Structures are given as C-alpha cells and as structure tokens.
Amino acid sequence: MSRKGNCYDNAQAESFFARLKIELLEGGKFDTTDTARTEIFSYIEGYYNRIRPHSAVKNMAPDEFAKEFNKVTDLPEAKIPAIVPTPIPAQQAVI
C-alpha cells in the first residue's frame, strides 16, 4: 500500500480489472462458478500474460518482449511452461 492520498496506488489493479471486464465478460455473466474460474484462469494465463500487447513493454506481448530482452542481454532464454487450465473443485455452498 502506498501513503494516504496517493491516487496511483490502485491504478494497476483497476486497469487490469477494467480490461478483464471489457475483454472477457463483454457485459455478460457466467453460468456457474466453475465456468467463471476456468475462463478467468484461461484469460489471465493464456491471453493476458502471454499474447496481449502491454504498453509498459513497448506494446509487445510479454513473451515477445522476453525474447527480445534475452537477445539484447545475452542471457539464456527462459522456458515458459505451457499452462493448461484445470478445473478447480467447486466449494460446497453454505446455506
């Protein structure tokens, strides 16, 4: 957390959730909690973190930026594991 009165302390989170709502939900709803978890996980790990261009890294996808960075710095290229979404068991509803 930042100091009191700093208007930029939550800007990154607000920006992310605004993108999530616009790009994933498009004004709709998920049918179930499991569907929501799977879709949000796929969006974050499959698209947002790997493919979607980010202005903070010269409007490149994070994977593309990492490859360019590794070329410039002569560091060994990091291997990014493929992430396959696995369903998260639903929690029992408390009535």
C-alpha positions in Angstrom: 0.0 0.0 0.0 1.1 3.5 -0.6 0.7 6.6 1.5 -2.6 8.2 2.2 -3.7 10.5 -0.6 -1.6 8.8 -3.4 -4.1 8.4 -6.2 -1.9 6.0 -8.2 -1.7 3.2 -5.5 -4.5 1.1 -7.0 -4.2 2.1 -10.7 -2.7 -1.2 -11.9 -5.4 -3.3 -10.3 -8.1 -1.0 -11.6 -6.7 -1.1 -15.1 -6.4 -4.9 -15.1 -10.0 -5.5 -13.9 -11.3 -2.9 -16.4 -9.6 -4.9 -19.2 -10.9 -8.2 -17.8 -14.5 -6.9 -17.8 -14.3 -5.5 -21.3 -12.3 -8.3 -23.0 -13.7 -11.3 -21.2 -17.1 -10.6 -19.9 -18.4 -8.2 -22.6 -21.3 -7.3 -20.4 -22.4 -10.9 -19.9 -22.5 -13.3 -17.0 -21.0 -16.8 -16.3 -23.4 -19.6 -15.8 -21.5 -21.3 -13.0 -18.7 -20.5 -10.6 -16.6 -23.3 -12.2 -17.1 -21.8 -15.6 -16.0 -18.4 -14.3 -12.9 -19.8 -12.6 -11.8 -21.7 -15.8 -12.5 -18.8 -18.1 -10.7 -16.2 -15.9 -7.7 -18.5 -15.5 -7.5 -19.1 -19.2 -7.8 -15.4 -19.9 -5.1 -14.4 -17.5 -2.6 -17.2 -18.2 -3.4 -17.9 -21.8 -4.0 -14.4 -23.2 -3.3 -11.5 -20.8 0.2 -12.7 -19.6 1.3 -14.2 -22.9 -0.3 -12.7 -26.0 -2.0 -9.4 -25.2 0.2 -6.3 -26.0 1.2 -4.3 -22.9 2.0 -0.6 -23.2 4.6 -0.9 -20.4 6.8 -3.1 -22.6 6.6 -1.2 -25.9 3.2 -2.6 -26.9 4.6 -6.0 -27.2 3.3 -9.3 -25.9 5.1 -10.3 -22.7 6.5 -13.4 -24.3 7.7 -11.4 -27.3 9.3 -8.8 -25.0 11.1 -11.5 -23.0 12.6 -13.0 -26.2 13.8 -9.5 -27.3 15.2 -8.8 -23.9 17.1 -12.1 -23.8 18.6 -11.4 -27.2 19.9 -8.0 -26.0 21.2 -9.2 -22.7 22.7 -12.4 -24.0 21.0 -14.3 -21.2 19.8 -17.9 -21.8 16.2 -17.9 -22.9 13.8 -18.7 -20.2 11.5 -21.6 -21.0 7.9 -20.8 -20.2 5.9 -23.9 -19.4 2.6 -24.5 -21.2 -0.2 -23.9 -18.8 -3.4 -25.9 -19.2 -6.3 -24.8 -17.2 -7.5 -27.4 -14.8 -11.0 -27.2 -13.2 -11.0 -26.1 -9.6 -13.3 -28.2 -7.5 -16.4 -26.2 -6.5 -16.8 -25.4 -2.9 -19.9 -26.6 -1.2 -22.5 -23.9 -0.8 -23.3 -22.9 2.8 -27.0 -22.5 3.3 
